[in-house]
Amino acid sequence: MGSEAGASKPVIKVAAICGSLRKGSFNRGLIRSAIQISKESINGMQIEYVDISPLPMLNTDLEVDGKYPAAVEAFRQKILEADAFLFASPEYNYSVTGPLKNAIDWASRSPNVWADKAAAIVSAAGSLGGARAQYHLRQIGVYLDLHFINKPEFFLNAFESPAKFDTDGNLIDSASRDRLKALLLALQAFTLRLQGCSLHLPTMSESLIQSCGGTEEEGPVVKAHTKENAGEGFHAWANFRLGTTSESADWYNFKRFNQGRRAVKQLEDRYWKLRERERVYKLSLVGTWVLVIVLMLFFWVMNDGNVCCRRNFYYHSSI
């Protein structure tokens, strides 16, 4: 039963990158814990640790005829194949580490393989838990077109009591493991949402139907994709990027379609409410001006009549 539930959901591939090269690094321990948690209790997520230690220092002289060194090409391919990223980095001099920045720079060379993907950050450091490094990494991600999850944030003071890591650098604090799991679940949900919203829809409800390949109101899955179907592009892209079956992609398309249809209905209701409010406002404005004009005419007639009466009175009195 559990395997069936897992098969009905797209599997996202997460590339985990550690900014520390030390074998006993606490941040490497966070990645090991994340991999273990994803295997034990998170369906639809595969985390792979990507080693950045073989990368040479960035030097554009190493780029020959549009090709990069073998280690760089292998690293860039791992980044390209990933659906999302998990960064784990200590804080060095209020910023990210040199090896991590070097890896980021290599993968940002044209074409930028970081772009339009989800990411999350964890860090284990001193009293602030690597907060300054995380915020600096978020700033770097703006140029890379990376989309970091905002909440939950994961900062861990690696040196406070009770002990968070054992002597081998493995995370042993249960509360921290729970926080790490919550972050992974948020990354998974955000990645799926980001991939579903990556369609460039020209219209509203019609394009949502076309992009998802149409839907059967009574059935749990969408109609089969054909060459004439506008949703085939997304369907093929999802299979290629996620490595899932057609049933998984159809399940997600159907879910996205229903969410989109509800959103469109809410927008339409809000639009007509605003139109009705605008109509009432215009009518009240016109009515107010008509009333003002009528009152002005009334007072003008009354004042003009009084002047005429006074004029006649003075005229008869003088005779």
C-alpha atoms as a printed R data frame, in Angstrom:
    type eleno elety resid chain resno       x       y       z
1   ATOM     1    CA   MET     A     1   0.000   0.000   0.000
2   ATOM     2    CA   GLY     A     2   2.847   2.359   0.823
3   ATOM     3    CA   SER     A     3   4.596   1.599  -2.462
4   ATOM     4    CA   GLU     A     4   1.433   2.433  -4.391
5   ATOM     5    CA   ALA     A     5   1.154   5.774  -2.606
6   ATOM     6    CA   GLY     A     6   4.764   6.523  -3.360
7   ATOM     7    CA   ALA     A     7   4.380   5.573  -7.046
8   ATOM     8    CA   SER     A     8   1.501   7.996  -7.493
9   ATOM     9    CA   LYS     A     9   3.681  10.989  -6.773
10  ATOM    10    CA   PRO     A    10   6.502  12.482  -8.868
11  ATOM    11    CA   VAL     A    11  10.017  11.861  -7.588
12  ATOM    12    CA   ILE     A    12  12.234  14.917  -7.361
13  ATOM    13    CA   LYS     A    13  16.015  14.653  -7.499
14  ATOM    14    CA   VAL     A    14  17.866  16.848  -5.019
15  ATOM    15    CA   ALA     A    15  21.575  17.593  -5.368
16  ATOM    16    CA   ALA     A    16  23.118  18.158  -1.924
17  ATOM    17    CA   ILE     A    17  26.219  20.350  -1.841
18  ATOM    18    CA   CYS     A    18  28.420  20.924   1.199
19  ATOM    19    CA   GLY     A    19  30.562  24.029   1.490
20  ATOM    20    CA   SER     A    20  33.051  22.328   3.811
21  ATOM    21    CA   LEU     A    21  35.633  19.857   2.509
22  ATOM    22    CA   ARG     A    22  36.430  18.474   5.966
23  ATOM    23    CA   LYS     A    23  35.453  14.808   6.362
24  ATOM    24    CA   GLY     A    24  34.114  15.336   9.882
25  ATOM    25    CA   SER     A    25  32.247  18.490   8.924
26  ATOM    26    CA   PHE     A    26  29.031  19.144  10.834
27  ATOM    27    CA   ASN     A    27  27.465  20.421   7.624
28  ATOM    28    CA   ARG     A    28  28.382  17.194   5.851
29  ATOM    29    CA   GLY     A    29  26.635  15.485   8.768
30  ATOM    30    CA   LEU     A    30  23.497  17.508   8.051
31  ATOM    31    CA   ILE     A    31  23.517  16.219   4.480
32  ATOM    32    CA   ARG     A    32  23.959  12.621   5.649
33  ATOM    33    CA   SER     A    33  20.997  13.059   7.968
34  ATOM    34    CA   ALA     A    34  18.933  14.597   5.168
35  ATOM    35    CA   ILE     A    35  19.668  11.611   2.923
36  ATOM    36    CA   GLN     A    36  18.719   9.203   5.702
37  ATOM    37    CA   ILE     A    37  15.489  11.067   6.505
38  ATOM    38    CA   SER     A    38  14.439  11.176   2.856
39  ATOM    39    CA   LYS     A    39  14.962   7.416   2.492
40  ATOM    40    CA   GLU     A    40  13.115   6.552   5.697
41  ATOM    41    CA   SER     A    41  10.146   8.900   5.785
42  ATOM    42    CA   ILE     A    42   9.773  11.079   2.660
43  ATOM    43    CA   ASN     A    43   8.228   9.521  -0.430
44  ATOM    44    CA   GLY     A    44   9.056  11.099  -3.762
45  ATOM    45    CA   MET     A    45  12.450  12.588  -2.899
46  ATOM    46    CA   GLN     A    46  15.940  11.341  -3.786
47  ATOM    47    CA   ILE     A    47  18.915  13.226  -2.337
48  ATOM    48    CA   GLU     A    48  22.377  12.716  -3.800
49  ATOM    49    CA   TYR     A    49  25.534  14.184  -2.303
50  ATOM    50    CA   VAL     A    50  27.593  15.976  -4.959
51  ATOM    51    CA   ASP     A    51  31.278  16.301  -4.073
52  ATOM    52    CA   ILE     A    52  32.843  19.655  -4.998
53  ATOM    53    CA   SER     A    53  36.387  18.880  -3.832
54  ATOM    54    CA   PRO     A    54  37.634  17.741  -7.305
55  ATOM    55    CA   LEU     A    55  36.738  21.083  -8.883
56  ATOM    56    CA   PRO     A    56  39.703  23.264  -9.884
57  ATOM    57    CA   MET     A    57  39.735  26.925  -8.987
58  ATOM    58    CA   LEU     A    58  37.734  28.941 -11.473
59  ATOM    59    CA   ASN     A    59  39.938  29.929 -14.389
60  ATOM    60    CA   THR     A    60  38.383  30.793 -17.724
61  ATOM    61    CA   ASP     A    61  41.630  29.787 -19.432
62  ATOM    62    CA   LEU     A    62  40.545  26.217 -18.705
63  ATOM    63    CA   GLU     A    63  37.560  26.677 -21.014
64  ATOM    64    CA   VAL     A    64  38.605  25.451 -24.461
65  ATOM    65    CA   ASP     A    65  36.207  25.575 -27.418
66  ATOM    66    CA   GLY     A    66  33.243  25.853 -25.092
67  ATOM    67    CA   LYS     A    67  34.340  22.796 -23.107
68  ATOM    68    CA   TYR     A    68  35.229  22.628 -19.430
69  ATOM    69    CA   PRO     A    69  37.616  20.338 -17.536
70  ATOM    70    CA   ALA     A    70  36.288  16.814 -16.977
71  ATOM    71    CA   ALA     A    71  35.598  17.370 -13.269
72  ATOM    72    CA   VAL     A    72  33.695  20.563 -14.056
73  ATOM    73    CA   GLU     A    73  31.668  18.913 -16.835
74  ATOM    74    CA   ALA     A    74  30.696  16.068 -14.494
75  ATOM    75    CA   PHE     A    75  29.674  18.524 -11.781
76  ATOM    76    CA   ARG     A    76  27.647  20.659 -14.180
77  ATOM    77    CA   GLN     A    77  25.843  17.548 -15.441
78  ATOM    78    CA   LYS     A    78  24.847  16.630 -11.878
79  ATOM    79    CA   ILE     A    79  23.482  20.124 -11.341
80  ATOM    80    CA   LEU     A    80  21.636  20.055 -14.665
81  ATOM    81    CA   GLU     A    81  19.934  16.747 -13.856
82  ATOM    82    CA   ALA     A    82  18.772  17.881 -10.410
83  ATOM    83    CA   ASP     A    83  15.303  19.268  -9.771
84  ATOM    84    CA   ALA     A    84  16.317  21.077  -6.580
85  ATOM    85    CA   PHE     A    85  19.330  21.783  -4.391
86  ATOM    86    CA   LEU     A    86  20.195  21.446  -0.722
87  ATOM    87    CA   PHE     A    87  23.091  23.674   0.328
88  ATOM    88    CA   ALA     A    88  24.918  23.019   3.596
89  ATOM    89    CA   SER     A    89  27.645  25.461   4.444
90  ATOM    90    CA   PRO     A    90  29.491  26.794   7.466
91  ATOM    91    CA   GLU     A    91  30.133  30.504   7.815
92  ATOM    92    CA   TYR     A    92  33.585  31.789   6.933
93  ATOM    93    CA   ASN     A    93  34.250  35.490   7.545
94  ATOM    94    CA   TYR     A    94  30.537  36.388   7.477
95  ATOM    95    CA   SER     A    95  30.034  34.622   4.139
96  ATOM    96    CA   VAL     A    96  29.919  31.293   2.323
97  ATOM    97    CA   THR     A    97  33.030  29.176   1.973
98  ATOM    98    CA   GLY     A    98  35.512  29.496  -0.877
99  ATOM    99    CA   PRO     A    99  34.930  25.966  -2.233
100 ATOM   100    CA   LEU     A   100  31.175  26.513  -2.363
101 ATOM   101    CA   LYS     A   101  31.507  29.852  -4.134
102 ATOM   102    CA   ASN     A   102  33.920  28.242  -6.593
103 ATOM   103    CA   ALA     A   103  31.398  25.487  -7.359
104 ATOM   104    CA   ILE     A   104  28.614  28.023  -7.774
105 ATOM   105    CA   ASP     A   105  30.724  30.045 -10.201
106 ATOM   106    CA   TRP     A   106  31.625  27.015 -12.328
107 ATOM   107    CA   ALA     A   107  27.988  25.948 -12.693
108 ATOM   108    CA   SER     A   108  26.914  29.499 -13.494
109 ATOM   109    CA   ARG     A   109  29.131  29.646 -16.574
110 ATOM   110    CA   SER     A   110  27.124  29.691 -19.783
111 ATOM   111    CA   PRO     A   111  24.709  28.047 -19.905
112 ATOM   112    CA   ASN     A   112  23.722  28.644 -16.271
113 ATOM   113    CA   VAL     A   113  22.562  25.258 -14.960
114 ATOM   114    CA   TRP     A   114  21.273  26.642 -11.650
115 ATOM   115    CA   ALA     A   115  18.460  28.672 -13.177
116 ATOM   116    CA   ASP     A   116  14.760  28.289 -12.352
117 ATOM   117    CA   LYS     A   117  15.167  25.574  -9.731
118 ATOM   118    CA   ALA     A   118  14.201  25.351  -6.084
119 ATOM   119    CA   ALA     A   119  16.749  25.335  -3.275
120 ATOM   120    CA   ALA     A   120  17.047  25.203   0.495
121 ATOM   121    CA   ILE     A   121  19.879  26.043   2.882
122 ATOM   122    CA   VAL     A   122  21.001  24.434   6.130
123 ATOM   123    CA   SER     A   123  24.001  25.447   8.182
124 ATOM   124    CA   ALA     A   124  25.782  24.465  11.370
125 ATOM   125    CA   ALA     A   125  28.161  27.028  12.801
126 ATOM   126    CA   GLY     A   126  28.679  29.184  15.888
127 ATOM   127    CA   SER     A   127  26.218  31.186  17.938
128 ATOM   128    CA   LEU     A   128  24.224  32.475  14.946
129 ATOM   129    CA   GLY     A   129  24.156  29.100  13.240
130 ATOM   130    CA   GLY     A   130  25.590  30.397   9.969
131 ATOM   131    CA   ALA     A   131  22.844  32.974   9.421
132 ATOM   132    CA   ARG     A   132  25.092  35.513   7.714
133 ATOM   133    CA   ALA     A   133  26.396  32.909   5.277
134 ATOM   134    CA   GLN     A   134  22.850  31.840   4.468
135 ATOM   135    CA   TYR     A   135  21.686  35.370   3.706
136 ATOM   136    CA   HIS     A   136  24.754  35.981   1.559
137 ATOM   137    CA   LEU     A   137  23.993  32.780  -0.356
138 ATOM   138    CA   ARG     A   138  20.427  33.967  -0.907
139 ATOM   139    CA   GLN     A   139  21.826  37.183  -2.374
140 ATOM   140    CA   ILE     A   140  24.012  35.168  -4.757
141 ATOM   141    CA   GLY     A   141  20.986  33.097  -5.723
142 ATOM   142    CA   VAL     A   142  19.215  36.178  -7.059
143 ATOM   143    CA   TYR     A   143  21.666  36.437  -9.950
144 ATOM   144    CA   LEU     A   144  21.596  32.660 -10.483
145 ATOM   145    CA   ASP     A   145  17.767  32.679 -10.760
146 ATOM   146    CA   LEU     A   146  17.609  30.197  -7.888
147 ATOM   147    CA   HIS     A   147  14.368  30.085  -5.914
148 ATOM   148    CA   PHE     A   148  15.057  29.507  -2.216
149 ATOM   149    CA   ILE     A   149  12.299  28.445   0.143
150 ATOM   150    CA   ASN     A   150  11.654  31.141   2.732
151 ATOM   151    CA   LYS     A   151  10.356  29.012   5.574
152 ATOM   152    CA   PRO     A   152  11.328  27.064   7.533
153 ATOM   153    CA   GLU     A   153  14.862  28.323   8.049
154 ATOM   154    CA   PHE     A   154  17.497  26.011   9.524
155 ATOM   155    CA   PHE     A   155  20.255  27.553  11.636
156 ATOM   156    CA   LEU     A   156  22.061  25.261  14.067
157 ATOM   157    CA   ASN     A   157  24.505  26.237  16.793
158 ATOM   158    CA   ALA     A   158  26.800  23.233  16.609
159 ATOM   159    CA   PHE     A   159  28.543  23.936  19.907
160 ATOM   160    CA   GLU     A   160  25.733  24.491  22.408
161 ATOM   161    CA   SER     A   161  24.470  21.907  24.885
162 ATOM   162    CA   PRO     A   162  23.097  19.330  24.590
163 ATOM   163    CA   ALA     A   163  25.422  17.995  21.909
164 ATOM   164    CA   LYS     A   164  24.031  18.164  18.395
165 ATOM   165    CA   PHE     A   165  26.625  15.909  16.727
166 ATOM   166    CA   ASP     A   166  28.612  12.848  17.725
167 ATOM   167    CA   THR     A   167  32.378  12.514  17.342
168 ATOM   168    CA   ASP     A   168  31.992  11.453  13.695
169 ATOM   169    CA   GLY     A   169  29.974  14.552  12.808
170 ATOM   170    CA   ASN     A   170  26.598  12.793  12.612
171 ATOM   171    CA   LEU     A   171  23.482  14.673  13.710
172 ATOM   172    CA   ILE     A   172  22.118  13.056  16.879
173 ATOM   173    CA   ASP     A   173  19.756  15.750  18.186
174 ATOM   174    CA   SER     A   174  16.161  14.583  17.636
175 ATOM   175    CA   ALA     A   175  14.683  18.092  17.633
176 ATOM   176    CA   SER     A   176  17.145  19.193  14.953
177 ATOM   177    CA   ARG     A   177  16.299  16.116  12.882
178 ATOM   178    CA   ASP     A   178  12.611  17.023  13.068
179 ATOM   179    CA   ARG     A   179  13.400  20.551  11.896
180 ATOM   180    CA   LEU     A   180  15.497  19.147   9.062
181 ATOM   181    CA   LYS     A   181  12.642  16.887   7.972
182 ATOM   182    CA   ALA     A   182  10.238  19.848   7.958
183 ATOM   183    CA   LEU     A   183  12.639  21.760   5.712
184 ATOM   184    CA   LEU     A   184  12.913  18.813   3.299
185 ATOM   185    CA   LEU     A   185   9.138  18.500   3.080
186 ATOM   186    CA   ALA     A   186   8.863  22.221   2.351
187 ATOM   187    CA   LEU     A   187  11.522  21.914  -0.356
188 ATOM   188    CA   GLN     A   188   9.660  19.000  -1.929
189 ATOM   189    CA   ALA     A   189   6.338  20.855  -1.990
190 ATOM   190    CA   PHE     A   190   7.915  24.043  -3.334
191 ATOM   191    CA   THR     A   191   9.784  22.151  -6.068
192 ATOM   192    CA   LEU     A   192   6.604  20.480  -7.313
193 ATOM   193    CA   ARG     A   193   4.730  23.778  -7.203
194 ATOM   194    CA   LEU     A   194   7.522  25.565  -9.043
195 ATOM   195    CA   GLN     A   195   7.632  22.933 -11.773
196 ATOM   196    CA   GLY     A   196   3.870  23.085 -12.179
197 ATOM   197    CA   CYS     A   197   3.938  26.879 -12.473
198 ATOM   198    CA   SER     A   198   6.753  26.888 -15.019
199 ATOM   199    CA   LEU     A   199   4.241  26.672 -17.875
200 ATOM   200    CA   HIS     A   200   3.904  29.919 -19.801
201 ATOM   201    CA   LEU     A   201   0.125  30.158 -20.105
202 ATOM   202    CA   PRO     A   202  -1.201  32.763 -22.614
203 ATOM   203    CA   THR     A   203  -4.755  32.851 -21.192
204 ATOM   204    CA   MET     A   204  -6.545  31.831 -18.031
205 ATOM   205    CA   SER     A   205  -8.955  28.878 -17.799
206 ATOM   206    CA   GLU     A   206  -8.639  27.746 -21.422
207 ATOM   207    CA   SER     A   207  -4.863  27.516 -21.265
208 ATOM   208    CA   LEU     A   208  -4.998  25.687 -17.956
209 ATOM   209    CA   ILE     A   209  -7.167  23.028 -19.581
210 ATOM   210    CA   GLN     A   210  -4.911  22.814 -22.632
211 ATOM   211    CA   SER     A   211  -1.678  22.765 -20.658
212 ATOM   212    CA   CYS     A   212  -2.890  19.906 -18.493
213 ATOM   213    CA   GLY     A   213  -4.221  17.980 -21.467
214 ATOM   214    CA   GLY     A   214  -7.901  18.253 -20.567
215 ATOM   215    CA   THR     A   215  -9.636  16.467 -17.715
216 ATOM   216    CA   GLU     A   216 -12.420  14.014 -17.034
217 ATOM   217    CA   GLU     A   217 -14.694  15.416 -14.327
218 ATOM   218    CA   GLU     A   218 -15.591  11.905 -13.118
219 ATOM   219    CA   GLY     A   219 -12.166  10.298 -13.366
220 ATOM   220    CA   PRO     A   220  -9.035  10.631 -11.217
221 ATOM   221    CA   VAL     A   221  -6.655  11.119 -14.150
222 ATOM   222    CA   VAL     A   222  -6.401  13.434 -17.120
223 ATOM   223    CA   LYS     A   223  -6.965  12.416 -20.720
224 ATOM   224    CA   ALA     A   224  -4.143  10.786 -22.628
225 ATOM   225    CA   HIS     A   225  -1.661  13.165 -24.222
226 ATOM   226    CA   THR     A   226  -1.477  13.252 -28.015
227 ATOM   227    CA   LYS     A   227   0.600  15.162 -30.531
228 ATOM   228    CA   GLU     A   228  -2.319  17.530 -31.018
229 ATOM   229    CA   ASN     A   229  -2.546  18.132 -27.297
230 ATOM   230    CA   ALA     A   230  -0.947  21.296 -25.977
231 ATOM   231    CA   GLY     A   231  -0.072  19.528 -22.725
232 ATOM   232    CA   GLU     A   232   2.211  16.961 -24.348
233 ATOM   233    CA   GLY     A   233   5.204  19.276 -24.026
234 ATOM   234    CA   PHE     A   234   4.831  19.466 -20.266
235 ATOM   235    CA   HIS     A   235   4.059  15.737 -20.029
236 ATOM   236    CA   ALA     A   236   7.233  14.766 -21.921
237 ATOM   237    CA   TRP     A   237   9.263  17.346 -20.024
238 ATOM   238    CA   ALA     A   238   8.028  15.998 -16.679
239 ATOM   239    CA   ASN     A   239   8.943  12.425 -17.599
240 ATOM   240    CA   PHE     A   240  12.388  13.472 -18.806
241 ATOM   241    CA   ARG     A   241  13.165  15.728 -15.846
242 ATOM   242    CA   LEU     A   242  11.572  13.683 -13.068
243 ATOM   243    CA   GLY     A   243  12.129  10.183 -14.431
244 ATOM   244    CA   THR     A   244   8.559   9.231 -13.505
245 ATOM   245    CA   THR     A   245   5.879   7.168 -15.172
246 ATOM   246    CA   SER     A   246   3.059   8.719 -17.148
247 ATOM   247    CA   GLU     A   247   0.688   7.986 -14.276
248 ATOM   248    CA   SER     A   248   2.767  10.136 -11.922
249 ATOM   249    CA   ALA     A   249   2.870  13.023 -14.351
250 ATOM   250    CA   ASP     A   250  -0.873  12.696 -15.009
251 ATOM   251    CA   TRP     A   251  -1.580  12.674 -11.274
252 ATOM   252    CA   TYR     A   252   0.348  15.877 -10.829
253 ATOM   253    CA   ASN     A   253  -1.198  17.509 -13.915
254 ATOM   254    CA   PHE     A   254  -4.675  16.704 -12.641
255 ATOM   255    CA   LYS     A   255  -3.846  18.147  -9.233
256 ATOM   256    CA   ARG     A   256  -2.417  21.313 -10.766
257 ATOM   257    CA   PHE     A   257  -5.433  21.675 -13.062
258 ATOM   258    CA   ASN     A   258  -7.904  21.521 -10.177
259 ATOM   259    CA   GLN     A   259  -5.880  24.050  -8.196
260 ATOM   260    CA   GLY     A   260  -5.708  26.330 -11.215
261 ATOM   261    CA   ARG     A   261  -9.413  26.022 -11.893
262 ATOM   262    CA   ARG     A   262 -10.229  27.043  -8.328
263 ATOM   263    CA   ALA     A   263  -7.842  29.984  -8.590
264 ATOM   264    CA   VAL     A   264  -9.450  31.120 -11.852
265 ATOM   265    CA   LYS     A   265 -12.918  30.879 -10.294
266 ATOM   266    CA   GLN     A   266 -11.804  33.019  -7.367
267 ATOM   267    CA   LEU     A   267 -10.313  35.599  -9.731
268 ATOM   268    CA   GLU     A   268 -13.493  35.705 -11.795
269 ATOM   269    CA   ASP     A   269 -15.661  36.149  -8.688
270 ATOM   270    CA   ARG     A   270 -13.419  38.924  -7.442
271 ATOM   271    CA   TYR     A   271 -13.510  40.602 -10.867
272 ATOM   272    CA   TRP     A   272 -17.300  40.674 -11.032
273 ATOM   273    CA   LYS     A   273 -17.560  41.920  -7.451
274 ATOM   274    CA   LEU     A   274 -15.234  44.783  -8.338
275 ATOM   275    CA   ARG     A   275 -17.280  45.534 -11.467
276 ATOM   276    CA   GLU     A   276 -20.482  45.608  -9.420
277 ATOM   277    CA   ARG     A   277 -18.873  47.870  -6.822
278 ATOM   278    CA   GLU     A   278 -17.631  50.166  -9.582
279 ATOM   279    CA   ARG     A   279 -21.119  50.365 -11.113
280 ATOM   280    CA   VAL     A   280 -22.691  51.269  -7.760
281 ATOM   281    CA   TYR     A   281 -20.019  53.891  -7.192
282 ATOM   282    CA   LYS     A   282 -20.621  55.498 -10.593
283 ATOM   283    CA   LEU     A   283 -24.392  55.551 -10.083
284 ATOM   284    CA   SER     A   284 -24.022  57.127  -6.651
285 ATOM   285    CA   LEU     A   285 -21.608  59.701  -8.050
286 ATOM   286    CA   VAL     A   286 -23.993  60.650 -10.862
287 ATOM   287    CA   GLY     A   287 -26.909  60.808  -8.428
288 ATOM   288    CA   THR     A   288 -24.929  63.078  -6.112
289 ATOM   289    CA   TRP     A   289 -24.110  65.505  -8.919
290 ATOM   290    CA   VAL     A   290 -27.731  65.557 -10.101
291 ATOM   291    CA   LEU     A   291 -28.876  66.338  -6.563
292 ATOM   292    CA   VAL     A   292 -26.302  69.133  -6.250
293 ATOM   293    CA   ILE     A   293 -27.401  70.673  -9.541
294 ATOM   294    CA   VAL     A   294 -31.105  70.494  -8.569
295 ATOM   295    CA   LEU     A   295 -30.392  72.145  -5.215
296 ATOM   296    CA   MET     A   296 -28.341  74.874  -6.879
297 ATOM   297    CA   LEU     A   297 -31.168  75.578  -9.335
298 ATOM   298    CA   PHE     A   298 -33.703  75.606  -6.512
299 ATOM   299    CA   PHE     A   299 -31.758  78.112  -4.424
300 ATOM   300    CA   TRP     A   300 -31.074  80.220  -7.488
301 ATOM   301    CA   VAL     A   301 -34.784  80.386  -8.357
302 ATOM   302    CA   MET     A   302 -35.726  81.174  -4.778
303 ATOM   303    CA   ASN     A   303 -33.160  83.934  -4.476
304 ATOM   304    CA   ASP     A   304 -34.081  85.365  -7.858
305 ATOM   305    CA   GLY     A   305 -37.790  85.341  -6.884
306 ATOM   306    CA   ASN     A   306 -37.112  87.170  -3.630
307 ATOM   307    CA   VAL     A   307 -35.174  89.837  -5.486
308 ATOM   308    CA   CYS     A   308 -38.091  90.343  -7.868
309 ATOM   309    CA   CYS     A   309 -40.536  90.659  -4.976
310 ATOM   310    CA   ARG     A   310 -38.389  93.169  -3.176
311 ATOM   311    CA   ARG     A   311 -37.982  95.094  -6.393
312 ATOM   312    CA   ASN     A   312 -41.797  95.297  -6.880
313 ATOM   313    CA   PHE     A   313 -42.352  96.341  -3.241
314 ATOM   314    CA   TYR     A   314 -39.930  99.223  -3.505
315 ATOM   315    CA   TYR     A   315 -41.427 100.261  -6.811
316 ATOM   316    CA   HIS     A   316 -45.020 100.408  -5.480
317 ATOM   317    CA   SER     A   317 -43.965 102.189  -2.291
318 ATOM   318    CA   SER     A   318 -42.373 104.994  -4.194
319 ATOM   319    CA   ILE     A   319 -45.475 105.785  -6.211
